[in-house]
């Protein structure tokens, strides 16, 4: 996946489960919706060997607010 990112390929992923949140307007799980597809925008490795994915929800309804989010320490 990292090589595909370096080469500029389109990358997507999905979460397991069934999306029952979007239609109801619910938010749980920090903004990650089950049974939903995401665009993978960028992949980075930290100095500690942790891999981070910058993902985008194509519907744009919820935003991740957990660890490593925009407002995370």
PDB file of N, CA, C and O in Angstrom:
ATOM      1  N   UNK A   1       0.827  -1.183   0.000  1.00  0.00           N
ATOM      2  CA  UNK A   1       0.000   0.000   0.000  1.00  0.00           C
ATOM      3  C   UNK A   1       0.875   1.252   0.000  1.00  0.00           C
ATOM      4  O   UNK A   1       0.553   2.248  -0.647  1.00  0.00           O
ATOM      5  N   UNK A   2       1.983   1.187   0.732  1.00  0.00           N
ATOM      6  CA  UNK A   2       2.887   2.346   0.780  1.00  0.00           C
ATOM      7  C   UNK A   2       3.470   2.641  -0.608  1.00  0.00           C
ATOM      8  O   UNK A   2       3.572   3.805  -0.996  1.00  0.00           O
ATOM      9  N   UNK A   3       3.850   1.607  -1.354  1.00  0.00           N
ATOM     10  CA  UNK A   3       4.380   1.817  -2.706  1.00  0.00           C
ATOM     11  C   UNK A   3       3.335   2.461  -3.601  1.00  0.00           C
ATOM     12  O   UNK A   3       3.658   3.330  -4.410  1.00  0.00           O
ATOM     13  N   UNK A   4       2.082   2.037  -3.460  1.00  0.00           N
ATOM     14  CA  UNK A   4       1.005   2.635  -4.253  1.00  0.00           C
ATOM     15  C   UNK A   4       0.835   4.106  -3.917  1.00  0.00           C
ATOM     16  O   UNK A   4       0.580   4.922  -4.803  1.00  0.00           O
ATOM     17  N   UNK A   5       0.975   4.452  -2.638  1.00  0.00           N
ATOM     18  CA  UNK A   5       0.884   5.849  -2.230  1.00  0.00           C
ATOM     19  C   UNK A   5       2.025   6.654  -2.834  1.00  0.00           C
ATOM     20  O   UNK A   5       1.803   7.744  -3.359  1.00  0.00           O
ATOM     21  N   UNK A   6       3.241   6.129  -2.764  1.00  0.00           N
ATOM     22  CA  UNK A   6       4.404   6.821  -3.332  1.00  0.00           C
ATOM     23  C   UNK A   6       4.237   7.052  -4.835  1.00  0.00           C
ATOM     24  O   UNK A   6       4.673   8.076  -5.361  1.00  0.00           O
ATOM     25  N   UNK A   7       3.609   6.102  -5.519  1.00  0.00           N
ATOM     26  CA  UNK A   7       3.427   6.204  -6.973  1.00  0.00           C
ATOM     27  C   UNK A   7       2.225   7.058  -7.359  1.00  0.00           C
ATOM     28  O   UNK A   7       2.004   7.319  -8.542  1.00  0.00           O
ATOM     29  N   UNK A   8       1.444   7.496  -6.367  1.00  0.00           N
ATOM     30  CA  UNK A   8       0.302   8.361  -6.651  1.00  0.00           C
ATOM     31  C   UNK A   8      -0.947   7.622  -7.092  1.00  0.00           C
ATOM     32  O   UNK A   8      -1.841   8.222  -7.688  1.00  0.00           O
ATOM     33  N   UNK A   9      -1.023   6.326  -6.808  1.00  0.00           N
ATOM     34  CA  UNK A   9      -2.202   5.548  -7.182  1.00  0.00           C
ATOM     35  C   UNK A   9      -3.389   5.903  -6.291  1.00  0.00           C
ATOM     36  O   UNK A   9      -3.219   6.376  -5.167  1.00  0.00           O
ATOM     37  N   UNK A  10      -4.579   5.669  -6.804  1.00  0.00           N
ATOM     38  CA  UNK A  10      -5.787   5.839  -6.002  1.00  0.00           C
ATOM     39  C   UNK A  10      -5.904   4.655  -5.057  1.00  0.00           C
ATOM     40  O   UNK A  10      -5.760   3.505  -5.474  1.00  0.00           O
ATOM     41  N   UNK A  11      -6.168   4.935  -3.772  1.00  0.00           N
ATOM     42  CA  UNK A  11      -6.276   3.878  -2.773  1.00  0.00           C
ATOM     43  C   UNK A  11      -7.570   4.101  -1.991  1.00  0.00           C
ATOM     44  O   UNK A  11      -7.902   5.228  -1.625  1.00  0.00           O
ATOM     45  N   UNK A  12      -8.286   3.019  -1.745  1.00  0.00           N
ATOM     46  CA  UNK A  12      -9.500   3.123  -0.940  1.00  0.00           C
ATOM     47  C   UNK A  12      -9.527   1.988   0.070  1.00  0.00           C
ATOM     48  O   UNK A  12      -8.766   1.027  -0.034  1.00  0.00           O
ATOM     49  N   UNK A  13     -10.400   2.112   1.033  1.00  0.00           N
ATOM     50  CA  UNK A  13     -10.577   1.084   2.043  1.00  0.00           C
ATOM     51  C   UNK A  13     -11.999   1.132   2.550  1.00  0.00           C
ATOM     52  O   UNK A  13     -12.773   2.023   2.200  1.00  0.00           O
ATOM     53  N   UNK A  14     -12.328   0.162   3.377  1.00  0.00           N
ATOM     54  CA  UNK A  14     -13.671   0.138   3.932  1.00  0.00           C
ATOM     55  C   UNK A  14     -13.639  -0.411   5.348  1.00  0.00           C
ATOM     56  O   UNK A  14     -12.693  -1.092   5.744  1.00  0.00           O
ATOM     57  N   UNK A  15     -14.668  -0.111   6.095  1.00  0.00           N
ATOM     58  CA  UNK A  15     -14.803  -0.629   7.449  1.00  0.00           C
ATOM     59  C   UNK A  15     -15.793  -1.785   7.433  1.00  0.00           C
ATOM     60  O   UNK A  15     -16.732  -1.786   6.636  1.00  0.00           O
ATOM     61  N   UNK A  16     -15.592  -2.770   8.307  1.00  0.00           N
ATOM     62  CA  UNK A  16     -16.535  -3.887   8.360  1.00  0.00           C
ATOM     63  C   UNK A  16     -17.837  -3.473   9.042  1.00  0.00           C
ATOM     64  O   UNK A  16     -17.880  -2.480   9.768  1.00  0.00           O
ATOM     65  N   UNK A  17     -18.870  -4.225   8.808  1.00  0.00           N
ATOM     66  CA  UNK A  17     -20.146  -3.985   9.469  1.00  0.00           C
ATOM     67  C   UNK A  17     -21.173  -3.391   8.535  1.00  0.00           C
ATOM     68  O   UNK A  17     -21.000  -3.363   7.316  1.00  0.00           O
ATOM     69  N   UNK A  18     -22.251  -2.914   9.139  1.00  0.00           N
ATOM     70  CA  UNK A  18     -23.348  -2.325   8.382  1.00  0.00           C
ATOM     71  C   UNK A  18     -23.550  -0.888   8.844  1.00  0.00           C
ATOM     72  O   UNK A  18     -23.612  -0.614  10.043  1.00  0.00           O
ATOM     73  N   UNK A  19     -23.651   0.016   7.894  1.00  0.00           N
ATOM     74  CA  UNK A  19     -23.828   1.434   8.199  1.00  0.00           C
ATOM     75  C   UNK A  19     -25.281   1.699   8.592  1.00  0.00           C
ATOM     76  O   UNK A  19     -26.171   1.747   7.743  1.00  0.00           O
ATOM     77  N   UNK A  20     -25.499   1.869   9.881  1.00  0.00           N
ATOM     78  CA  UNK A  20     -26.820   2.258  10.378  1.00  0.00           C
ATOM     79  C   UNK A  20     -26.771   3.672  10.942  1.00  0.00           C
ATOM     80  O   UNK A  20     -27.774   4.177  11.445  1.00  0.00           O
ATOM     81  N   UNK A  21     -25.611   4.308  10.861  1.00  0.00           N
ATOM     82  CA  UNK A  21     -25.411   5.616  11.471  1.00  0.00           C
ATOM     83  C   UNK A  21     -25.709   6.774  10.527  1.00  0.00           C
ATOM     84  O   UNK A  21     -26.268   7.785  10.953  1.00  0.00           O
ATOM     85  N   UNK A  22     -25.351   6.647   9.269  1.00  0.00           N
ATOM     86  CA  UNK A  22     -25.426   7.774   8.345  1.00  0.00           C
ATOM     87  C   UNK A  22     -26.852   8.288   8.177  1.00  0.00           C
ATOM     88  O   UNK A  22     -27.096   9.488   8.299  1.00  0.00           O
ATOM     89  N   UNK A  23     -27.798   7.389   7.897  1.00  0.00           N
ATOM     90  CA  UNK A  23     -29.182   7.811   7.686  1.00  0.00           C
ATOM     91  C   UNK A  23     -29.778   8.411   8.956  1.00  0.00           C
ATOM     92  O   UNK A  23     -30.585   9.337   8.888  1.00  0.00           O
ATOM     93  N   UNK A  24     -29.379   7.881  10.121  1.00  0.00           N
ATOM     94  CA  UNK A  24     -29.920   8.365  11.387  1.00  0.00           C
ATOM     95  C   UNK A  24     -29.185   9.607  11.884  1.00  0.00           C
ATOM     96  O   UNK A  24     -29.626  10.237  12.845  1.00  0.00           O
ATOM     97  N   UNK A  25     -28.077   9.967  11.246  1.00  0.00           N
ATOM     98  CA  UNK A  25     -27.298  11.127  11.654  1.00  0.00           C
ATOM     99  C   UNK A  25     -26.552  10.913  12.954  1.00  0.00           C
ATOM    100  O   UNK A  25     -26.183  11.878  13.623  1.00  0.00           O
ATOM    101  N   UNK A  26     -26.324   9.667  13.318  1.00  0.00           N
ATOM    102  CA  UNK A  26     -25.626   9.346  14.560  1.00  0.00           C
ATOM    103  C   UNK A  26     -24.129   9.485  14.391  1.00  0.00           C
ATOM    104  O   UNK A  26     -23.598   9.390  13.284  1.00  0.00           O
ATOM    105  N   UNK A  27     -23.451   9.715  15.516  1.00  0.00           N
ATOM    106  CA  UNK A  27     -21.997   9.765  15.517  1.00  0.00           C
ATOM    107  C   UNK A  27     -21.499   8.957  16.696  1.00  0.00           C
ATOM    108  O   UNK A  27     -21.825   9.255  17.845  1.00  0.00           O
ATOM    109  N   UNK A  28     -20.714   7.944  16.415  1.00  0.00           N
ATOM    110  CA  UNK A  28     -20.074   7.172  17.482  1.00  0.00           C
ATOM    111  C   UNK A  28     -18.794   6.599  16.917  1.00  0.00           C
ATOM    112  O   UNK A  28     -18.541   6.708  15.718  1.00  0.00           O
ATOM    113  N   UNK A  29     -17.989   5.994  17.761  1.00  0.00           N
ATOM    114  CA  UNK A  29     -16.737   5.420  17.289  1.00  0.00           C
ATOM    115  C   UNK A  29     -15.734   6.461  16.847  1.00  0.00           C
ATOM    116  O   UNK A  29     -14.829   6.153  16.071  1.00  0.00           O
ATOM    117  N   UNK A  30     -15.874   7.691  17.324  1.00  0.00           N
ATOM    118  CA  UNK A  30     -14.924   8.737  16.967  1.00  0.00           C
ATOM    119  C   UNK A  30     -15.114   9.282  15.573  1.00  0.00           C
ATOM    120  O   UNK A  30     -14.294  10.079  15.116  1.00  0.00           O
ATOM    121  N   UNK A  31     -16.169   8.883  14.877  1.00  0.00           N
ATOM    122  CA  UNK A  31     -16.421   9.382  13.535  1.00  0.00           C
ATOM    123  C   UNK A  31     -16.183   8.365  12.443  1.00  0.00           C
ATOM    124  O   UNK A  31     -16.446   8.652  11.275  1.00  0.00           O
ATOM    125  N   UNK A  32     -15.692   7.180  12.782  1.00  0.00           N
ATOM    126  CA  UNK A  32     -15.506   6.113  11.794  1.00  0.00           C
ATOM    127  C   UNK A  32     -16.822   5.346  11.684  1.00  0.00           C
ATOM    128  O   UNK A  32     -17.323   4.821  12.678  1.00  0.00           O
ATOM    129  N   UNK A  33     -17.376   5.282  10.481  1.00  0.00           N
ATOM    130  CA  UNK A  33     -18.681   4.672  10.246  1.00  0.00           C
ATOM    131  C   UNK A  33     -18.498   3.217   9.818  1.00  0.00           C
ATOM    132  O   UNK A  33     -17.724   2.950   8.898  1.00  0.00           O
ATOM    133  N   UNK A  34     -19.193   2.259  10.463  1.00  0.00           N
ATOM    134  CA  UNK A  34     -19.099   0.865  10.030  1.00  0.00           C
ATOM    135  C   UNK A  34     -19.763   0.672   8.666  1.00  0.00           C
ATOM    136  O   UNK A  34     -20.732   1.356   8.336  1.00  0.00           O
ATOM    137  N   UNK A  35     -19.233  -0.263   7.878  1.00  0.00           N
ATOM    138  CA  UNK A  35     -19.810  -0.563   6.568  1.00  0.00           C
ATOM    139  C   UNK A  35     -19.717   0.599   5.598  1.00  0.00           C
ATOM    140  O   UNK A  35     -20.629   0.814   4.799  1.00  0.00           O
ATOM    141  N   UNK A  36     -18.629   1.350   5.655  1.00  0.00           N
ATOM    142  CA  UNK A  36     -18.498   2.567   4.855  1.00  0.00           C
ATOM    143  C   UNK A  36     -17.164   2.561   4.116  1.00  0.00           C
ATOM    144  O   UNK A  36     -16.178   2.017   4.612  1.00  0.00           O
ATOM    145  N   UNK A  37     -17.137   3.161   2.945  1.00  0.00           N
ATOM    146  CA  UNK A  37     -15.912   3.258   2.155  1.00  0.00           C
ATOM    147  C   UNK A  37     -15.203   4.582   2.440  1.00  0.00           C
ATOM    148  O   UNK A  37     -15.842   5.595   2.723  1.00  0.00           O
ATOM    149  N   UNK A  38     -13.878   4.551   2.360  1.00  0.00           N
ATOM    150  CA  UNK A  38     -13.065   5.743   2.593  1.00  0.00           C
ATOM    151  C   UNK A  38     -11.985   5.852   1.528  1.00  0.00           C
ATOM    152  O   UNK A  38     -11.471   4.841   1.049  1.00  0.00           O
ATOM    153  N   UNK A  39     -11.645   7.073   1.161  1.00  0.00           N
ATOM    154  CA  UNK A  39     -10.494   7.330   0.301  1.00  0.00           C
ATOM    155  C   UNK A  39      -9.274   7.436   1.207  1.00  0.00           C
ATOM    156  O   UNK A  39      -9.327   8.095   2.245  1.00  0.00           O
ATOM    157  N   UNK A  40      -8.184   6.794   0.825  1.00  0.00           N
ATOM    158  CA  UNK A  40      -6.933   6.904   1.573  1.00  0.00           C
ATOM    159  C   UNK A  40      -6.084   7.946   0.861  1.00  0.00           C
ATOM    160  O   UNK A  40      -5.615   7.729  -0.256  1.00  0.00           O
ATOM    161  N   UNK A  41      -5.895   9.074   1.523  1.00  0.00           N
ATOM    162  CA  UNK A  41      -5.223  10.212   0.897  1.00  0.00           C
ATOM    163  C   UNK A  41      -3.710  10.162   1.033  1.00  0.00           C
ATOM    164  O   UNK A  41      -2.985  10.563   0.123  1.00  0.00           O
ATOM    165  N   UNK A  42      -3.235   9.669   2.174  1.00  0.00           N
ATOM    166  CA  UNK A  42      -1.797   9.667   2.420  1.00  0.00           C
ATOM    167  C   UNK A  42      -1.477   8.617   3.470  1.00  0.00           C
ATOM    168  O   UNK A  42      -2.295   8.331   4.344  1.00  0.00           O
ATOM    169  N   UNK A  43      -0.277   8.043   3.381  1.00  0.00           N
ATOM    170  CA  UNK A  43       0.193   7.064   4.352  1.00  0.00           C
ATOM    171  C   UNK A  43       1.530   7.558   4.886  1.00  0.00           C
ATOM    172  O   UNK A  43       2.407   7.941   4.112  1.00  0.00           O
ATOM    173  N   UNK A  44       1.687   7.550   6.197  1.00  0.00           N
ATOM    174  CA  UNK A  44       2.933   7.989   6.824  1.00  0.00           C
ATOM    175  C   UNK A  44       3.348   6.993   7.894  1.00  0.00           C
ATOM    176  O   UNK A  44       2.503   6.365   8.533  1.00  0.00           O
ATOM    177  N   UNK A  45       4.662   6.852   8.087  1.00  0.00           N
ATOM    178  CA  UNK A  45       5.190   6.051   9.187  1.00  0.00           C
ATOM    179  C   UNK A  45       5.835   7.000  10.187  1.00  0.00           C
ATOM    180  O   UNK A  45       6.631   7.858   9.806  1.00  0.00           O
ATOM    181  N   UNK A  46       5.496   6.850  11.460  1.00  0.00           N
ATOM    182  CA  UNK A  46       6.082   7.699  12.497  1.00  0.00           C
ATOM    183  C   UNK A  46       7.478   7.190  12.853  1.00  0.00           C
ATOM    184  O   UNK A  46       7.889   6.119  12.407  1.00  0.00           O
ATOM    185  N   UNK A  47       8.189   7.954  13.648  1.00  0.00           N
ATOM    186  CA  UNK A  47       9.513   7.543  14.122  1.00  0.00           C
ATOM    187  C   UNK A  47       9.442   6.335  15.043  1.00  0.00           C
ATOM    188  O   UNK A  47      10.457   5.691  15.308  1.00  0.00           O
ATOM    189  N   UNK A  48       8.246   6.027  15.532  1.00  0.00           N
ATOM    190  CA  UNK A  48       8.052   4.899  16.456  1.00  0.00           C
ATOM    191  C   UNK A  48       7.543   3.658  15.734  1.00  0.00           C
ATOM    192  O   UNK A  48       7.173   2.684  16.390  1.00  0.00           O
ATOM    193  N   UNK A  49       7.515   3.664  14.405  1.00  0.00           N
ATOM    194  CA  UNK A  49       7.064   2.514  13.630  1.00  0.00           C
ATOM    195  C   UNK A  49       5.560   2.392  13.508  1.00  0.00           C
ATOM    196  O   UNK A  49       5.060   1.356  13.070  1.00  0.00           O
ATOM    197  N   UNK A  50       4.827   3.430  13.886  1.00  0.00           N
ATOM    198  CA  UNK A  50       3.369   3.437  13.795  1.00  0.00           C
ATOM    199  C   UNK A  50       2.966   3.965  12.419  1.00  0.00           C
ATOM    200  O   UNK A  50       3.483   4.984  11.962  1.00  0.00           O
ATOM    201  N   UNK A  51       2.043   3.266  11.765  1.00  0.00           N
ATOM    202  CA  UNK A  51       1.567   3.696  10.452  1.00  0.00           C
ATOM    203  C   UNK A  51       0.278   4.489  10.618  1.00  0.00           C
ATOM    204  O   UNK A  51      -0.635   4.056  11.320  1.00  0.00           O
ATOM    205  N   UNK A  52       0.206   5.639   9.979  1.00  0.00           N
ATOM    206  CA  UNK A  52      -0.980   6.490  10.028  1.00  0.00           C
ATOM    207  C   UNK A  52      -1.562   6.642   8.631  1.00  0.00           C
ATOM    208  O   UNK A  52      -0.830   6.842   7.662  1.00  0.00           O
ATOM    209  N   UNK A  53      -2.865   6.546   8.537  1.00  0.00           N
ATOM    210  CA  UNK A  53      -3.560   6.761   7.276  1.00  0.00           C
ATOM    211  C   UNK A  53      -4.347   8.054   7.360  1.00  0.00           C
ATOM    212  O   UNK A  53      -5.094   8.264   8.316  1.00  0.00           O
ATOM    213  N   UNK A  54      -4.191   8.908   6.387  1.00  0.00           N
ATOM    214  CA  UNK A  54      -5.022  10.095   6.267  1.00  0.00           C
ATOM    215  C   UNK A  54      -6.163   9.690   5.352  1.00  0.00           C
ATOM    216  O   UNK A  54      -5.966   9.509   4.151  1.00  0.00           O
ATOM    217  N   UNK A  55      -7.372   9.546   5.921  1.00  0.00           N
ATOM    218  CA  UNK A  55      -8.502   9.073   5.134  1.00  0.00           C
ATOM    219  C   UNK A  55      -9.551  10.159   4.996  1.00  0.00           C
ATOM    220  O   UNK A  55      -9.603  11.102   5.785  1.00  0.00           O
ATOM    221  N   UNK A  56     -10.384  10.008   3.979  1.00  0.00           N
ATOM    222  CA  UNK A  56     -11.464  10.964   3.730  1.00  0.00           C
ATOM    223  C   UNK A  56     -12.755  10.197   3.551  1.00  0.00           C
ATOM    224  O   UNK A  56     -12.824   9.214   2.813  1.00  0.00           O
ATOM    225  N   UNK A  57     -13.775  10.667   4.243  1.00  0.00           N
ATOM    226  CA  UNK A  57     -15.114  10.125   4.065  1.00  0.00           C
ATOM    227  C   UNK A  57     -15.722  10.821   2.850  1.00  0.00           C
ATOM    228  O   UNK A  57     -15.937  12.032   2.894  1.00  0.00           O
ATOM    229  N   UNK A  58     -16.007  10.091   1.761  1.00  0.00           N
ATOM    230  CA  UNK A  58     -16.528  10.750   0.561  1.00  0.00           C
ATOM    231  C   UNK A  58     -17.879  11.434   0.784  1.00  0.00           C
ATOM    232  O   UNK A  58     -18.236  12.350   0.043  1.00  0.00           O
ATOM    233  N   UNK A  59     -18.633  10.998   1.798  1.00  0.00           N
ATOM    234  CA  UNK A  59     -19.901  11.652   2.110  1.00  0.00           C
ATOM    235  C   UNK A  59     -19.681  12.877   2.984  1.00  0.00           C
ATOM    236  O   UNK A  59     -20.524  13.773   3.023  1.00  0.00           O
ATOM    237  N   UNK A  60     -18.554  12.920   3.684  1.00  0.00           N
ATOM    238  CA  UNK A  60     -18.179  14.090   4.461  1.00  0.00           C
ATOM    239  C   UNK A  60     -19.083  14.446   5.629  1.00  0.00           C
ATOM    240  O   UNK A  60     -19.136  15.610   6.026  1.00  0.00           O
ATOM    241  N   UNK A  61     -19.799  13.472   6.192  1.00  0.00           N
ATOM    242  CA  UNK A  61     -20.737  13.764   7.272  1.00  0.00           C
ATOM    243  C   UNK A  61     -20.064  13.832   8.635  1.00  0.00           C
ATOM    244  O   UNK A  61     -20.357  14.733   9.421  1.00  0.00           O
ATOM    245  N   UNK A  62     -19.165  12.893   8.929  1.00  0.00           N
ATOM    246  CA  UNK A  62     -18.514  12.820  10.237  1.00  0.00           C
ATOM    247  C   UNK A  62     -17.009  12.993  10.069  1.00  0.00           C
ATOM    248  O   UNK A  62     -16.455  12.734   9.000  1.00  0.00           O
ATOM    249  N   UNK A  63     -16.364  13.431  11.134  1.00  0.00           N
ATOM    250  CA  UNK A  63     -14.913  13.533  11.122  1.00  0.00           C
ATOM    251  C   UNK A  63     -14.352  12.837  12.346  1.00  0.00           C
ATOM    252  O   UNK A  63     -14.899  12.957  13.443  1.00  0.00           O
ATOM    253  N   UNK A  64     -13.260  12.109  12.160  1.00  0.00           N
ATOM    254  CA  UNK A  64     -12.595  11.417  13.260  1.00  0.00           C
ATOM    255  C   UNK A  64     -12.178  12.438  14.291  1.00  0.00           C
ATOM    256  O   UNK A  64     -11.600  13.469  13.949  1.00  0.00           O
ATOM    257  N   UNK A  65     -12.468  12.158  15.571  1.00  0.00           N
ATOM    258  CA  UNK A  65     -12.073  13.087  16.630  1.00  0.00           C
ATOM    259  C   UNK A  65     -11.273  12.388  17.721  1.00  0.00           C
ATOM    260  O   UNK A  65     -11.155  12.908  18.830  1.00  0.00           O
ATOM    261  N   UNK A  66     -10.724  11.219  17.420  1.00  0.00           N
ATOM    262  CA  UNK A  66      -9.921  10.464  18.375  1.00  0.00           C
ATOM    263  C   UNK A  66      -8.445  10.813  18.274  1.00  0.00           C
ATOM    264  O   UNK A  66      -8.078  11.887  17.799  1.00  0.00           O
ATOM    265  N   UNK A  67      -7.599   9.885  18.731  1.00  0.00           N
ATOM    266  CA  UNK A  67      -6.152  10.082  18.695  1.00  0.00           C
ATOM    267  C   UNK A  67      -5.678  10.359  17.272  1.00  0.00           C
ATOM    268  O   UNK A  67      -6.142   9.739  16.316  1.00  0.00           O
ATOM    269  N   UNK A  68      -4.751  11.295  17.152  1.00  0.00           N
ATOM    270  CA  UNK A  68      -4.147  11.715  15.884  1.00  0.00           C
ATOM    271  C   UNK A  68      -5.093  12.484  14.982  1.00  0.00           C
ATOM    272  O   UNK A  68      -4.780  12.696  13.811  1.00  0.00           O
ATOM    273  N   UNK A  69      -6.247  12.910  15.493  1.00  0.00           N
ATOM    274  CA  UNK A  69      -7.153  13.746  14.699  1.00  0.00           C
ATOM    275  C   UNK A  69      -6.610  15.167  14.648  1.00  0.00           C
ATOM    276  O   UNK A  69      -5.581  15.468  15.253  1.00  0.00           O
ATOM    277  N   UNK A  70      -7.296  16.026  13.934  1.00  0.00           N
ATOM    278  CA  UNK A  70      -6.841  17.428  13.780  1.00  0.00           C
ATOM    279  C   UNK A  70      -6.634  18.128  15.117  1.00  0.00           C
ATOM    280  O   UNK A  70      -5.715  18.936  15.253  1.00  0.00           O
ATOM    281  N   UNK A  71      -7.476  17.830  16.109  1.00  0.00           N
ATOM    282  CA  UNK A  71      -7.394  18.521  17.397  1.00  0.00           C
ATOM    283  C   UNK A  71      -6.741  17.689  18.484  1.00  0.00           C
ATOM    284  O   UNK A  71      -6.806  18.054  19.658  1.00  0.00           O
ATOM    285  N   UNK A  72      -6.115  16.581  18.123  1.00  0.00           N
ATOM    286  CA  UNK A  72      -5.500  15.681  19.092  1.00  0.00           C
ATOM    287  C   UNK A  72      -4.121  16.182  19.532  1.00  0.00           C
ATOM    288  O   UNK A  72      -3.380  16.773  18.747  1.00  0.00           O
ATOM    289  N   UNK A  73      -3.795  15.935  20.803  1.00  0.00           N
ATOM    290  CA  UNK A  73      -2.459  16.295  21.289  1.00  0.00           C
ATOM    291  C   UNK A  73      -1.419  15.433  20.615  1.00  0.00           C
ATOM    292  O   UNK A  73      -0.227  15.579  20.886  1.00  0.00           O
TER     293      UNK A  73
END
